[in-house]
Amino acid sequence: MTAVAVDRPAAPSLLALTAVELRKMTDTRAGRWLLASVVLIGAALVGVVLFAVPRAELTMEELFGAATSGAFILLPVVGVLSVASEWSQRTALSTFTLVPRRERVVAAKLAAASVLTAVFWAVSSALAWAGRALAEALDRTDAGWGLPPRLAASALLLMLLGTLGGVAFGMLFPSPPLAIVLLFALPIVWGILGETVSALNDVAGWLDTGRTGEPFMDPGARLTGEAWARLAVSQAVWLGAPLLLGHLRVVRREVT
């Protein structure tokens, strides 16, 4: 008896998988509300800054900081849900059946999170300029329209690291509520310990993401080699380690 050759369909490209993951992030009700809230929070805080900040202090930097607040807070949650919801909603079986090489699914989720971050960074920037235009119309500022390139680039970098951190925690902790709580609670608890326990103060300067990211969002701060080293160390702990452990868990976990 002769064997019959069966043509297997070609595996989807990484670009196609990324498009699928982007659609997953935006197709659910929770995803849509979270992404809408990113814009609404940014717009609301721009409005607060517009009327609460004294005229002499109202600058593009202030408006940009307010406009990006929603993205910094909620995009990591979107990252968590993009992975953890696969297990809580029991869609992991179909996902990994269609794409048996789980590493490609993980790569697509990271790529989709990066694309989404870039999009909402651009949306936040547009909100800041819209606030500047409104400030001009209301005669609330004499500051320029320019946004310091370093501040814009730093915001994109930190926003991206935060979103990818959400993906990492979603891979490591497959329960969405648990992953979201730990994503925010662990760095906050560590930051409090670093502030209150003198013996941990020096270590916290390297591991507290709030401290290590602060110079990058301060247009007047000088970004030294030490500042970059502190950021790298803190991200290795809060992004790199969960990403590595979460990747191993996703690849090896049995799907039921």
C-alpha positions in Angstrom: 0.0 0.0 0.0 1.4 3.4 -1.0 1.4 6.2 1.5 -0.7 9.2 0.5 1.0 12.5 0.9 -1.0 15.1 2.7 -0.3 18.8 2.1 -0.3 20.6 5.4 -1.4 24.2 5.4 1.4 26.7 5.8 1.8 28.1 9.3 0.5 31.6 9.7 3.2 34.3 9.6 4.1 36.3 12.7 2.5 39.3 11.1 -0.8 37.5 10.8 -0.6 36.2 14.3 0.1 39.7 15.6 -2.9 41.0 13.8 -5.0 38.2 15.4 -3.7 39.1 18.8 -4.4 42.8 18.3 -8.0 41.9 17.4 -8.3 39.8 20.5 -7.2 42.8 22.6 -9.8 45.1 21.1 -12.7 42.7 20.3 -13.8 41.9 23.8 -16.0 44.2 25.9 -13.4 44.5 28.6 -10.7 45.3 26.1 -12.8 48.0 24.4 -13.7 49.6 27.7 -10.1 49.6 28.9 -8.9 51.2 25.8 -11.7 53.7 25.8 -10.8 54.5 29.4 -7.2 55.2 28.4 -8.4 58.0 26.2 -11.1 59.2 28.6 -8.7 59.4 31.6 -6.1 61.2 29.5 -8.6 63.7 28.2 -10.1 64.2 31.7 -6.6 64.8 33.3 -5.7 67.2 30.5 -8.8 69.2 31.3 -7.9 69.2 35.0 -4.4 70.4 34.3 -5.7 73.0 31.9 -7.7 74.8 34.6 -5.9 73.8 37.8 -2.3 74.6 36.9 -1.4 78.3 37.1 -1.1 80.0 33.8 2.6 80.6 34.1 3.3 76.9 34.8 1.1 75.4 32.1 3.4 73.8 29.6 3.4 71.1 27.0 5.3 68.9 29.4 2.5 69.2 32.0 -0.2 68.5 29.4 1.7 65.5 28.0 2.2 64.1 31.5 -1.5 64.3 32.1 -2.4 62.9 28.7 -0.2 59.8 29.1 -1.5 59.0 32.6 -4.3 56.7 31.4 -2.0 54.8 29.1 0.6 54.2 31.9 -2.1 52.9 34.2 -4.3 50.8 32.0 -2.2 49.5 29.1 -0.4 47.0 31.5 -3.9 45.7 32.4 -4.6 45.1 28.7 -1.3 43.3 28.6 -2.3 41.0 31.5 -5.7 40.2 29.9 -4.2 39.5 26.5 -2.6 36.4 28.1 -4.3 35.5 31.3 -7.8 35.6 29.7 -6.7 32.7 27.4 -6.8 30.5 30.4 -9.7 32.0 32.3 -11.9 32.0 29.2 -10.6 28.6 28.1 -9.6 29.8 24.7 -6.0 28.5 25.1 -6.9 25.1 23.8 -8.1 26.5 20.4 -5.2 29.0 20.3 -2.5 26.4 20.8 -4.3 23.8 18.6 -4.2 26.2 15.7 -0.6 27.3 16.5 1.1 24.4 18.2 4.4 26.3 18.5 3.6 28.3 21.6 6.7 30.4 21.3 5.2 32.0 18.2 2.0 32.8 20.0 4.0 34.5 22.8 6.0 36.4 20.3 2.8 37.6 18.6 1.3 38.7 21.9 4.5 40.7 22.7 4.4 42.3 19.2 0.7 43.1 19.5 1.3 44.7 22.9 4.1 46.8 21.4 2.0 48.0 18.5 -0.9 48.9 20.8 1.4 50.8 23.0 2.8 52.9 20.1 -0.8 53.6 18.9 -1.9 54.9 22.3 1.3 56.8 22.8 0.4 58.7 19.6 -3.2 59.1 20.8 -1.9 60.5 24.1 0.4 62.9 22.3 -2.5 64.1 20.2 -4.5 64.7 23.4 -1.7 66.8 24.8 -1.6 69.0 21.6 -5.4 69.3 21.7 -5.1 70.5 25.2 -2.5 73.0 24.1 -4.8 74.3 21.4 -7.6 74.7 23.9 -5.2 76.5 26.3 -4.4 78.9 23.4 -8.0 79.5 22.7 -8.7 80.2 26.4 -5.6 82.3 26.8 -4.3 79.9 29.5 -0.7 79.8 28.5 2.2 81.5 26.7 4.3 78.3 26.6 5.5 76.9 23.3 3.9 74.0 21.3 7.1 71.9 21.2 7.4 68.6 23.1 10.9 67.7 24.1 12.0 64.8 21.9 13.7 63.1 24.9 10.5 63.3 27.0 8.4 61.9 24.2 10.9 59.0 23.6 11.2 58.3 27.3 7.4 58.1 27.7 7.2 55.7 24.8 10.0 53.5 26.3 8.5 53.4 29.8 5.0 52.9 28.5 6.2 50.0 26.4 8.1 48.4 29.3 4.9 48.7 31.5 2.7 47.0 28.9 5.2 44.2 28.3 5.4 43.8 32.1 1.6 43.3 32.0 2.0 40.6 29.4 4.8 38.9 31.5 2.6 38.9 34.6 -0.3 37.5 32.6 1.9 34.6 31.4 3.3 33.9 34.9 -0.1 34.2 36.7 -2.9 32.8 34.6 -5.7 34.3 36.8 -6.4 37.8 35.6 -7.4 39.2 39.0 -4.4 37.8 40.7 -2.0 38.9 37.9 -3.4 42.5 37.9 -3.2 42.8 41.7 0.3 41.5 41.9 1.4 43.6 38.9 0.5 46.8 40.8 0.8 45.7 44.4 4.3 44.1 44.4 6.2 47.2 43.1 4.1 49.5 45.4 5.0 47.4 48.4 8.6 47.2 47.5 8.6 51.0 47.0 7.1 51.6 50.4 9.7 49.2 52.0 12.5 51.1 50.3 11.2 54.4 51.6 10.6 53.2 55.2 13.3 50.7 55.8 16.7 52.5 55.8 18.6 49.2 55.1 16.7 48.8 51.8 17.0 52.4 50.6 20.1 51.8 48.5 18.7 48.6 47.0 15.4 50.3 46.3 17.3 52.8 44.2 18.1 50.0 41.8 14.9 48.0 42.0 12.1 50.5 42.5 10.7 51.2 39.0 9.2 54.4 40.2 12.7 55.7 41.2 14.5 54.3 38.2 12.0 55.7 35.7 11.7 59.2 37.3 14.8 60.8 35.6 13.5 59.7 32.2 10.3 61.7 32.7 12.0 64.8 34.0 13.1 67.0 31.1 15.7 68.7 33.2 17.3 65.6 34.5 20.6 64.3 33.0 20.5 60.7 31.8 23.8 59.3 33.0 25.1 55.8 32.5 24.1 55.0 36.1 20.5 56.1 35.3 20.3 53.7 32.4 21.9 50.9 34.5 19.3 51.5 37.3 16.5 51.3 34.8 18.0 48.1 33.3 18.4 46.4 36.6 14.8 47.2 37.8 13.3 46.1 34.5 15.4 42.9 34.7 13.6 42.1 38.0 10.1 43.3 37.2 9.9 42.5 33.5 12.7 40.2 32.5 12.3 37.6 35.3 8.5 37.3 35.0 8.8 37.2 31.2 11.2 34.3 31.3 9.3 32.4 34.0 6.0 33.1 32.4 7.2 32.0 28.9 8.4 28.7 30.4 5.0 28.2 32.1 3.1 28.9 28.9 5.2 26.6 26.8 5.1 23.7 29.3 1.7 24.0 30.8 -0.8 21.4 29.9 -3.9 22.8 28.2 -7.2 21.3 29.3 
